[in-house]
Each structure stands twice: as structure tokens, then as C-alpha cells.
Amino acid sequence: MSNNIEIFVEFDFRGKSFRPTATVDLDLLMESEGVIPPLYPLLAAESGIGAYSYELEVMEVSPIQVSHTEGMVGQFVEDGQLNQQGFESAWHQQREQQQIELVARQFFSIDELERSNQLREALQAVYRLGRGDWG
């Protein structure tokens, strides 16, 4: 399942009200960056706001709101605010599990994996060892 959010910011600049909106593919960002990078530049670019404009500076003072979610990211949005750290952690855990299962299916049946927590924990430890963050 893909994780997408629709974000917006409401602000006033030079007597006009603005509400730039963008749809963000969080899986794409997470795969390329490992984290969700600052979203203001992305929102500005999608809305034709210059990267070095006063308009962007004013926009950055207003909070980014999430108006729509798709995927597990919905579990990390409350009152229009994204719990970015919570989502990133869950995304990495889910990605790790998918990678482990992809390899494990070549050697074990699904039933074996589901029945044995020790096997699953051993595979997770090996995965983390391979990434260099086990110990």
C-alpha cells in the first residue's frame, strides 16, 4: 500500500490569502531520503512560489496541515498534523519486515515464519547486522 498525503498551508501575503496545496508520495521520499525532508520547499515548488522569495518565508511561519491521507500514514495524522517521527519509524519497521519476508520466503514456508517468533527474531537480527546497526 502506498503512503500519500495531501498537504496545504494557509497564509496571507501582501493583502492576499494563499492556500498552496500538494500531494506528496511519502514512500518515494522515504526510499530516496530515508526520512521526510522539509515539506515547505516542495509545497512552494508545486505552487509556483520561489525558493528565495519573501512569500516562502511568510509561508514557513504557518503550520503545514494534512487534509487527506492514503495508507498507514493515516494512523500518524491527528488534527491535521503529521507525527513525522512516528511515521518514519513505522515505515522503516514495515520496510524491514518486507525485506526479511522477501528473503525468508526463499527458504521457509509462510506457516514456518508465522509459527516461529524465534526464527523471525533471528532473521531480524541478521538483517540489522547486515545494515551495521545490531549489537
Backbone as CSV, one residue per row, in Angstrom:
resi,resn,N_x,N_y,N_z,CA_x,CA_y,CA_z,C_x,C_y,C_z
1,MET,0.848,-1.181,0.000,0.000,0.000,0.000,0.888,1.237,0.000
2,SER,0.515,2.194,-0.778,1.298,3.418,-0.850,0.864,4.400,0.234
3,ASN,1.788,5.258,0.607,1.529,6.271,1.625,1.611,7.644,0.973
4,ASN,0.461,8.275,0.858,0.367,9.604,0.259,-0.371,10.539,1.208
5,ILE,0.038,11.798,1.181,-0.680,12.816,1.942,-0.934,14.013,1.043
6,GLU,-2.029,14.682,1.312,-2.294,15.971,0.677,-2.083,17.017,1.759
7,ILE,-1.208,17.968,1.471,-0.871,18.992,2.456,-1.228,20.373,1.933
8,PHE,-1.404,21.302,2.864,-1.654,22.688,2.488,-1.178,23.603,3.609
9,VAL,-1.012,24.851,3.262,-0.680,25.908,4.220,-1.559,27.098,3.881
10,GLU,-2.119,27.713,4.906,-2.892,28.938,4.696,-2.115,30.107,5.271
11,PHE,-1.947,31.151,4.449,-1.241,32.338,4.922,-1.650,33.544,4.085
12,ASP,-1.392,34.708,4.627,-1.652,35.959,3.918,-0.326,36.623,3.587
13,PHE,-0.268,37.194,2.377,0.944,37.881,1.933,0.533,39.050,1.053
14,ARG,0.968,40.229,1.443,0.667,41.460,0.697,-0.831,41.633,0.439
15,GLY,-1.604,41.374,1.463,-3.046,41.598,1.383,-3.822,40.516,0.656
16,LYS,-3.180,39.436,0.261,-3.870,38.342,-0.416,-3.770,37.080,0.433
17,SER,-4.809,36.264,0.377,-4.801,34.978,1.072,-4.345,33.883,0.122
18,PHE,-3.504,33.015,0.629,-2.970,31.911,-0.158,-3.249,30.592,0.545
19,ARG,-3.408,29.546,-0.257,-3.592,28.194,0.271,-2.945,27.198,-0.696
20,PRO,-1.617,27.191,-0.771,-0.958,26.229,-1.651,-1.183,24.799,-1.156
21,THR,-1.369,23.901,-2.110,-1.674,22.510,-1.816,-0.779,21.605,-2.660
22,ALA,-0.400,20.456,-2.108,0.388,19.476,-2.859,0.070,18.083,-2.351
23,THR,0.173,17.118,-3.243,0.065,15.710,-2.875,1.479,15.155,-2.838
24,VAL,1.810,14.479,-1.742,3.177,14.015,-1.514,3.193,12.495,-1.409
25,ASP,4.031,11.858,-2.215,4.252,10.421,-2.157,5.336,10.169,-1.111
26,LEU,4.915,9.807,0.100,5.870,9.628,1.195,6.779,8.428,0.977
27,ASP,6.288,7.383,0.321,7.136,6.223,0.055,8.320,6.622,-0.832
28,LEU,8.054,7.417,-1.834,9.116,7.874,-2.730,10.152,8.691,-1.961
29,LEU,9.690,9.593,-1.102,10.617,10.399,-0.304,11.422,9.534,0.658
30,MET,10.751,8.607,1.324,11.423,7.750,2.293,12.444,6.844,1.611
31,GLU,12.108,6.336,0.430,13.041,5.476,-0.290,14.281,6.243,-0.738
32,SER,14.110,7.487,-1.129,15.254,8.247,-1.624,16.029,8.969,-0.523
33,GLU,15.340,9.417,0.532,15.978,10.219,1.573,16.188,9.470,2.887
34,GLY,15.348,8.470,3.150,15.397,7.764,4.424,14.577,8.443,5.510
35,VAL,14.215,9.682,5.270,13.369,10.484,6.160,12.497,11.379,5.276
36,ILE,11.525,12.018,5.902,10.730,13.001,5.173,11.487,14.329,5.254
37,PRO,11.937,14.844,4.128,12.646,16.122,4.153,11.678,17.268,4.436
38,PRO,12.177,18.465,4.681,11.271,19.605,4.884,10.288,19.727,3.709
39,LEU,9.025,19.894,4.038,7.988,19.908,3.013,7.679,21.297,2.465
40,TYR,8.104,22.352,3.158,7.837,23.706,2.657,8.406,23.940,1.256
41,PRO,9.674,23.578,0.989,10.198,23.785,-0.367,9.410,23.023,-1.434
42,LEU,8.982,21.804,-1.109,8.200,21.019,-2.048,6.850,21.689,-2.314
43,LEU,6.208,22.127,-1.249,4.918,22.806,-1.363,5.058,24.099,-2.163
44,ALA,6.131,24.822,-1.907,6.370,26.066,-2.648,6.571,25.794,-4.136
45,ALA,7.409,24.796,-4.450,7.686,24.473,-5.847,6.416,24.049,-6.579
46,GLU,5.594,23.239,-5.928,4.331,22.783,-6.528,3.380,23.948,-6.783
47,SER,3.517,25.007,-6.005,2.588,26.139,-6.085,3.157,27.341,-6.813
48,GLY,4.360,27.200,-7.356,4.961,28.299,-8.096,5.517,29.408,-7.222
49,ILE,5.822,29.087,-5.980,6.410,30.072,-5.068,7.919,29.911,-5.129
50,GLY,8.626,31.001,-5.331,10.075,30.962,-5.488,10.804,30.472,-4.240
51,ALA,11.907,29.778,-4.466,12.692,29.195,-3.368,13.333,30.254,-2.476
52,TYR,13.520,31.463,-2.985,14.160,32.516,-2.203,13.264,33.746,-2.053
53,SER,11.955,33.506,-2.077,11.011,34.626,-2.047,10.563,34.948,-0.626
54,TYR,10.099,36.201,-0.457,9.501,36.595,0.822,8.221,35.800,1.073
55,GLU,7.545,35.475,-0.005,6.322,34.696,0.093,6.600,33.349,0.788
56,LEU,7.705,32.700,0.435,8.083,31.431,1.073,8.389,31.646,2.549
57,GLU,9.080,32.713,2.866,9.402,32.998,4.270,8.128,33.165,5.104
58,VAL,7.143,33.856,4.552,5.871,34.039,5.261,5.146,32.698,5.373
59,MET,5.182,31.910,4.314,4.526,30.603,4.319,5.132,29.697,5.394
60,GLU,6.440,29.754,5.580,7.125,28.870,6.526,6.759,29.153,7.986
61,VAL,6.153,30.286,8.237,5.715,30.606,9.598,4.410,29.879,9.940
62,SER,3.635,29.543,8.936,2.350,28.858,9.139,2.561,27.342,9.150
63,PRO,1.792,26.628,9.969,1.966,25.173,10.030,1.402,24.474,8.793
64,ILE,2.090,23.429,8.380,1.576,22.588,7.295,0.466,21.716,7.863
65,GLN,-0.641,21.669,7.140,-1.789,20.862,7.529,-1.930,19.685,6.567
66,VAL,-2.380,18.557,7.082,-2.658,17.385,6.256,-4.170,17.287,6.096
67,SER,-4.629,17.288,4.836,-6.072,17.256,4.588,-6.568,15.896,4.126
68,HIS,-5.676,15.048,3.622,-6.079,13.731,3.136,-4.894,12.785,3.268
69,THR,-5.187,11.529,3.617,-4.131,10.523,3.718,-4.532,9.273,2.965
70,GLU,-3.524,8.529,2.559,-3.717,7.224,1.935,-2.628,6.316,2.475
71,GLY,-3.000,5.164,2.996,-2.029,4.216,3.527,-1.925,4.317,5.039
72,MET,-0.884,3.673,5.565,-0.732,3.627,7.026,-0.411,4.999,7.622
73,VAL,-0.009,5.952,6.796,0.300,7.290,7.299,-0.905,7.896,8.012
74,GLY,-2.097,7.459,7.645,-3.310,7.957,8.293,-3.314,7.726,9.797
75,GLN,-2.606,6.700,10.249,-2.511,6.406,11.681,-1.650,7.436,12.415
76,PHE,-0.913,8.245,11.661,0.033,9.184,12.254,-0.363,10.645,12.024
77,VAL,-1.623,10.856,11.660,-2.140,12.216,11.485,-3.253,12.428,12.489
78,GLU,-3.098,13.476,13.279,-4.124,13.828,14.258,-4.349,15.326,14.204
79,ASP,-5.595,15.717,14.073,-5.965,17.126,13.968,-5.177,17.849,12.872
80,GLY,-4.974,17.160,11.753,-4.299,17.758,10.613,-2.791,17.826,10.727
81,GLN,-2.227,17.284,11.796,-0.777,17.339,11.996,-0.175,15.941,11.844
82,LEU,0.927,15.859,11.110,1.624,14.603,10.885,2.634,14.354,11.995
83,ASN,2.541,13.194,12.628,3.564,12.753,13.573,4.672,12.148,12.716
84,GLN,5.570,12.991,12.272,6.584,12.602,11.310,7.518,11.528,11.861
85,GLN,7.975,11.701,13.080,8.891,10.740,13.676,8.214,9.368,13.822
86,GLY,6.969,9.352,14.261,6.230,8.100,14.399,6.057,7.401,13.069
87,PHE,5.698,8.167,12.026,5.528,7.580,10.702,6.838,7.027,10.172
88,GLU,7.908,7.815,10.277,9.197,7.362,9.759,9.640,6.057,10.428
89,SER,9.472,5.969,11.725,9.837,4.761,12.459,9.008,3.565,11.990
90,ALA,7.694,3.742,11.883,6.812,2.658,11.438,7.128,2.261,10.000
91,TRP,7.433,3.241,9.156,7.753,2.959,7.759,9.008,2.100,7.668
92,HIS,10.033,2.458,8.447,11.272,1.674,8.432,11.039,0.259,8.959
93,GLN,10.225,0.129,9.998,9.910,-1.201,10.529,9.170,-2.039,9.495
94,GLN,8.197,-1.428,8.829,7.444,-2.141,7.808,8.359,-2.535,6.647
95,ARG,9.229,-1.639,6.246,10.157,-1.916,5.143,11.104,-3.060,5.515
96,GLU,11.588,-3.018,6.746,12.471,-4.080,7.241,11.745,-5.420,7.184
97,GLN,10.504,-5.442,7.652,9.727,-6.678,7.658,9.502,-7.190,6.244
98,GLN,9.220,-6.305,5.310,9.012,-6.713,3.919,10.282,-7.320,3.333
99,GLN,11.425,-6.718,3.626,12.702,-7.214,3.122,13.008,-8.592,3.691
100,ILE,12.780,-8.743,4.993,13.032,-10.026,5.659,12.136,-11.107,5.073
101,GLU,10.857,-10.796,4.916,9.925,-11.785,4.376,10.256,-12.159,2.941
102,LEU,10.723,-11.203,2.161,11.103,-11.479,0.779,12.207,-12.531,0.721
103,VAL,13.215,-12.386,1.560,14.314,-13.345,1.600,13.870,-14.652,2.250
104,ALA,13.151,-14.557,3.358,12.751,-15.744,4.108,11.869,-16.678,3.275
105,ARG,11.042,-16.134,2.415,10.151,-16.964,1.592,10.929,-17.877,0.654
106,GLN,12.175,-17.532,0.392,13.000,-18.381,-0.460,13.478,-19.625,0.282
107,PHE,13.428,-19.589,1.618,13.961,-20.690,2.419,12.930,-21.361,3.325
108,PHE,11.851,-20.652,3.650,10.868,-21.166,4.594,9.464,-20.965,4.049
109,SER,8.542,-21.780,4.553,7.141,-21.583,4.189,6.576,-20.455,5.054
110,ILE,5.485,-19.882,4.615,4.828,-18.818,5.373,4.406,-19.340,6.738
111,ASP,3.911,-20.578,6.780,3.489,-21.168,8.053,4.647,-21.243,9.041
112,GLU,5.836,-21.634,8.555,7.003,-21.720,9.437,7.354,-20.354,10.018
113,LEU,7.283,-19.344,9.185,7.603,-17.989,9.641,6.595,-17.485,10.656
114,GLU,5.323,-17.756,10.410,4.284,-17.271,11.320,4.285,-18.011,12.650
115,ARG,4.694,-19.283,12.652,4.699,-20.078,13.877,5.902,-19.802,14.767
116,SER,6.998,-19.414,14.194,8.227,-19.317,14.973,8.669,-17.867,15.183
117,ASN,8.403,-17.344,16.380,8.863,-15.995,16.715,10.380,-15.951,16.802
118,GLN,10.988,-17.043,17.257,12.452,-17.081,17.360,13.085,-16.967,15.981
119,LEU,12.518,-17.648,15.013,13.030,-17.574,13.648,12.905,-16.151,13.122
120,ARG,11.753,-15.551,13.344,11.535,-14.173,12.895,12.523,-13.216,13.563
121,GLU,12.722,-13.377,14.868,13.667,-12.524,15.595,15.097,-12.740,15.105
122,ALA,15.454,-13.986,14.802,16.793,-14.269,14.281,16.992,-13.605,12.921
123,LEU,15.987,-13.677,12.071,16.087,-13.044,10.755,16.197,-11.522,10.886
124,GLN,15.452,-10.941,11.835,15.550,-9.501,12.058,16.945,-9.121,12.543
125,ALA,17.525,-9.930,13.429,18.870,-9.654,13.931,19.895,-9.729,12.807
126,VAL,19.765,-10.727,11.933,20.685,-10.850,10.803,20.537,-9.660,9.862
127,TYR,19.304,-9.240,9.636,19.050,-8.080,8.776,19.735,-6.838,9.351
128,ARG,19.570,-6.622,10.655,20.178,-5.451,11.297,21.696,-5.552,11.295
129,LEU,22.213,-6.746,11.465,23.662,-6.954,11.411,24.196,-6.569,10.038
130,GLY,23.468,-6.948,9.019,23.858,-6.596,7.648,23.837,-5.101,7.394
131,ARG,22.944,-4.402,8.080,22.876,-2.936,7.960,23.916,-2.248,8.824
132,GLY,24.505,-2.996,9.748,25.519,-2.412,10.622,24.966,-1.752,11.860
133,ASP,23.720,-2.019,12.215,23.157,-1.384,13.412,22.621,-2.403,14.400
134,TRP,23.343,-3.495,14.554,22.947,-4.522,15.524,24.035,-4.614,16.566
135,GLY,23.657,-4.810,17.766,24.719,-5.018,18.741,24.387,-4.454,20.032
